[in-house]
Structure formats: C-alpha cells, structure tokens
Amino acid sequence: MADADQDKRPESEQVEQPEGAEAAPAKDTAQLKQELAEAREKADENWNQFLRARAELDNTRRRAERELEQAQKYAVEKFANEMLSVKDSLEMGVAASQEADADIVKVREGLELTLKMLRQALERFEVVEVNPLGERFDPARHEAMAAQESQEQEANTVLHVVQKGYMLHDRLLRPAMVIVAKAPSGGNASGSIDEQA
C-alpha cells in the first residue's frame, strides 16, 4: 500500500530507495543458488558413495557365494589326500600277495600297517570308533541285530560287536551293529531288549 501511495505522489516527492535495497533480493538469490549448488554437490557425493557401497556389497556377496561353492565342492580334499596313501599301501599289499613266493607273514604285517595308517587318518579328521563291547546297549549309538541269552552278562549288555560304529565329532556316522544279552529263558529280567522293541 505504501508503494501505491508513493506511485501517486509526484516524482519530486517520491522517496528514493537506498542503493542496496534492490541488491538485497539479488544477493539472496545468489546465496540460494550457491547453497543449492553445494546441496547438489553433496547429494552427488552421497549418491556416489551409495553406488560404491552397493557395488562393494554385491562383490562381497558374490565372493562369499563363490567361496561357499568352493568349500562345498572341495570339502573332502584333505581327507581324500589322506586316503590316497592308504590306497597306495593296499595296492602294494595286493600286489605282494599275488606273487608266486608271497610271504603271508609279510602280507599280514603290511595289512596291519595299512590299517594303522587308516586309523590315524580317521583320527586326524575326528572320526572316532564306537566299539561298545561289554557296554550297556544304547539305541542312540547302537543297532541291535539280535538278542542272545547270557548267564554271564546282565540283560541289555552288548555281547558281541558285529560291525563297529563311527562318530564324526559329536554326530553318529554309523551305529555299531551288536548282539545284545537277554535274560535266560527261565528268568524274566525287566527292561530287556525284547521288551523295549
């Protein structure tokens, strides 16, 4: 409204604005343009950082997938290397046994050494033998093939191990195949393998 009144006044009465009055809005515009340029520069920098981080994450994911695939593919490499010497020893034993003048004592010694090598290789990979002879029957680690009457052993005691079992760390690879004692026909022992089955 003051501007309208000023326009109605004669030119001689109009008040002149100070020299920097119109420059102030221009200065504000220049400052805003500079701030906008800085904001765009910062946004571009953040965008580039985001793109680099995303690319790095993709590379890490691909590398992890590749490493997992390699680990699964070659997980048994060390074990296989251990088994090669056992195989070599068995092949030499077979060749020695096929000779016309084969010494059975030497062949047996070779087999015993090969078996020792195999046991050591399995132990290095924490494969533990389960040989429960004389132990109480454990259905989590043993598989009963038969029950046999026994006067000497308590019912549910392993009398004979048909096939040893094996553990890998704390996981059962194969249960031991066993024959378990049961009470003689004349007696009725509670909790026998027959009753559990």
C-alpha positions as CSV (number, residue, x, y, z in Angstrom):
1,M,0.0,0.0,0.0
2,A,2.9,2.3,0.7
3,D,4.2,1.6,-2.7
4,A,0.9,2.5,-4.3
5,D,0.8,5.8,-2.3
6,Q,4.3,6.5,-3.4
7,D,3.4,6.0,-7.0
8,K,0.6,8.5,-6.7
9,R,2.9,11.2,-5.4
10,P,4.6,13.4,-7.9
11,E,8.0,12.4,-8.9
12,S,9.7,15.1,-6.9
13,E,8.0,13.9,-3.7
14,Q,8.8,10.2,-4.2
15,V,11.4,8.8,-1.8
16,E,14.4,7.2,-3.4
17,Q,15.2,3.8,-2.1
18,P,18.7,3.2,-0.9
19,E,21.2,1.9,-3.3
20,G,21.5,-1.6,-1.8
21,A,17.7,-2.2,-1.4
22,E,17.2,-3.9,-4.8
23,A,20.6,-5.7,-4.5
24,A,19.4,-7.5,-1.3
25,P,17.0,-9.8,-3.1
26,A,19.6,-10.4,-5.8
27,K,22.1,-11.2,-3.1
28,D,19.7,-13.6,-1.5
29,T,19.2,-15.3,-4.9
30,A,22.9,-15.7,-5.4
31,Q,23.3,-17.1,-2.0
32,L,20.4,-19.5,-2.6
33,K,22.0,-20.6,-5.9
34,Q,25.3,-21.2,-4.1
35,E,23.6,-23.2,-1.4
36,L,21.7,-25.2,-4.0
37,A,24.9,-25.9,-5.9
38,E,26.5,-27.1,-2.6
39,A,23.5,-29.2,-1.8
40,R,23.6,-30.8,-5.3
41,E,27.3,-31.5,-4.9
42,K,26.7,-33.1,-1.5
43,A,23.8,-35.2,-2.9
44,D,26.0,-36.3,-5.8
45,E,28.8,-37.2,-3.4
46,N,26.3,-39.2,-1.2
47,W,24.9,-40.9,-4.3
48,N,28.4,-41.9,-5.5
49,Q,29.2,-43.3,-2.0
50,F,25.9,-45.3,-2.1
51,L,26.7,-46.7,-5.5
52,R,30.2,-47.7,-4.4
53,A,28.9,-49.3,-1.2
54,R,26.2,-51.2,-3.2
55,A,28.9,-52.4,-5.7
56,E,31.1,-53.5,-2.8
57,L,28.2,-55.3,-1.1
58,D,27.4,-57.1,-4.4
59,N,31.1,-58.1,-4.8
60,T,31.3,-59.4,-1.2
61,R,28.1,-61.4,-1.7
62,R,29.4,-62.9,-5.0
63,R,32.8,-63.7,-3.4
64,A,31.0,-65.4,-0.4
65,E,28.9,-67.4,-2.7
66,R,31.9,-68.5,-4.7
67,E,33.9,-69.4,-1.6
68,L,30.9,-71.4,-0.3
69,E,30.6,-73.2,-3.6
70,Q,34.4,-74.0,-3.5
71,A,34.2,-75.1,0.2
72,Q,31.3,-77.5,-0.6
73,K,33.0,-78.8,-3.8
74,Y,36.4,-79.4,-2.2
75,A,35.4,-80.1,1.5
76,V,36.8,-83.6,1.4
77,E,40.1,-82.6,-0.3
78,K,42.3,-83.0,2.8
79,F,40.5,-86.3,3.7
80,A,40.9,-87.6,0.2
81,N,44.7,-86.8,0.3
82,E,45.0,-88.8,3.5
83,M,43.2,-91.7,1.9
84,L,45.5,-91.8,-1.1
85,S,48.4,-93.2,1.0
86,V,46.1,-95.8,2.4
87,K,45.0,-96.8,-1.1
88,D,48.7,-97.0,-2.3
89,S,49.5,-99.2,0.7
90,L,46.6,-101.5,-0.1
91,E,47.6,-101.8,-3.7
92,M,51.1,-102.7,-2.7
93,G,49.7,-105.4,-0.3
94,V,47.5,-106.8,-3.0
95,A,50.5,-106.9,-5.5
96,A,52.7,-108.6,-2.9
97,S,50.1,-111.2,-2.1
98,Q,49.8,-112.2,-5.8
99,E,53.4,-113.0,-6.1
100,A,54.3,-116.7,-6.5
101,D,56.5,-116.8,-3.4
102,A,54.3,-114.4,-1.3
103,D,55.2,-114.4,2.4
104,I,51.9,-114.5,4.3
105,V,53.6,-113.0,7.4
106,K,54.9,-110.0,5.4
107,V,51.5,-109.5,3.7
108,R,49.8,-109.6,7.1
109,E,52.3,-107.1,8.5
110,G,51.6,-104.8,5.5
111,L,47.9,-105.1,6.1
112,E,48.3,-104.2,9.8
113,L,50.4,-101.2,8.9
114,T,47.8,-100.1,6.3
115,L,45.1,-100.5,8.9
116,K,47.1,-98.3,11.3
117,M,47.5,-95.7,8.6
118,L,43.8,-95.7,8.1
119,R,43.0,-95.4,11.8
120,Q,45.5,-92.4,12.1
121,A,43.9,-90.7,9.1
122,L,40.4,-91.1,10.6
123,E,41.6,-89.8,14.0
124,R,43.1,-86.7,12.3
125,F,39.6,-85.9,11.0
126,E,38.0,-86.7,14.4
127,V,36.3,-89.8,13.2
128,V,36.0,-91.9,16.4
129,E,35.4,-95.6,16.5
130,V,32.4,-96.9,18.5
131,N,33.2,-100.3,19.9
132,P,30.7,-100.9,22.7
133,L,31.7,-104.5,23.7
134,G,30.6,-105.1,27.3
135,E,28.8,-101.7,27.5
136,R,25.1,-101.2,28.1
137,F,23.0,-101.1,24.9
138,D,22.4,-97.5,23.7
139,P,19.8,-97.3,21.0
140,A,21.1,-93.8,20.0
141,R,24.5,-95.3,19.1
142,H,24.0,-99.0,18.7
143,E,21.8,-101.1,16.5
144,A,20.7,-104.5,17.9
145,M,20.9,-107.3,15.3
146,A,19.8,-110.0,17.7
147,A,19.3,-110.8,21.4
148,Q,21.1,-113.7,22.9
149,E,20.6,-115.4,26.2
150,S,23.5,-115.0,28.6
151,Q,24.2,-116.3,32.1
152,E,27.4,-114.2,32.4
153,Q,26.2,-110.7,31.3
154,E,23.4,-108.6,32.5
155,A,20.4,-108.1,30.2
156,N,20.9,-105.3,27.6
157,T,24.7,-105.6,27.7
158,V,26.5,-105.8,24.3
159,L,27.8,-109.3,24.0
160,H,29.3,-109.1,20.5
161,V,30.1,-106.3,18.1
162,V,29.3,-107.4,14.5
163,Q,30.3,-104.1,13.0
164,K,31.9,-101.1,14.7
165,G,30.1,-97.8,14.6
166,Y,31.7,-94.4,14.0
167,M,31.2,-90.8,15.2
168,L,32.3,-87.6,13.5
169,H,32.9,-85.1,16.3
170,D,29.5,-85.5,18.1
171,R,27.5,-86.8,15.2
172,L,26.8,-90.5,14.6
173,L,28.1,-91.6,11.2
174,R,27.1,-95.2,11.6
175,P,25.7,-97.1,14.6
176,A,27.5,-100.2,15.9
177,M,25.8,-103.4,14.9
178,V,25.6,-105.5,18.0
179,I,24.3,-108.6,19.6
180,V,22.7,-107.9,23.0
181,A,22.4,-110.1,26.1
182,K,19.0,-111.1,27.3
183,A,18.0,-113.0,30.4
184,P,17.9,-116.7,30.2
185,S,14.5,-118.2,29.4
186,G,13.9,-119.4,33.0
187,G,14.2,-115.8,34.4
188,N,12.4,-112.6,33.5
189,A,14.7,-109.6,33.7
190,S,12.9,-106.3,33.4
191,G,13.8,-103.8,30.7
192,S,15.3,-106.4,28.3
193,I,15.9,-105.5,24.6
194,D,12.9,-107.7,23.7
195,E,10.6,-105.7,25.9
196,Q,12.0,-102.4,24.6
197,A,11.3,-103.5,21.0
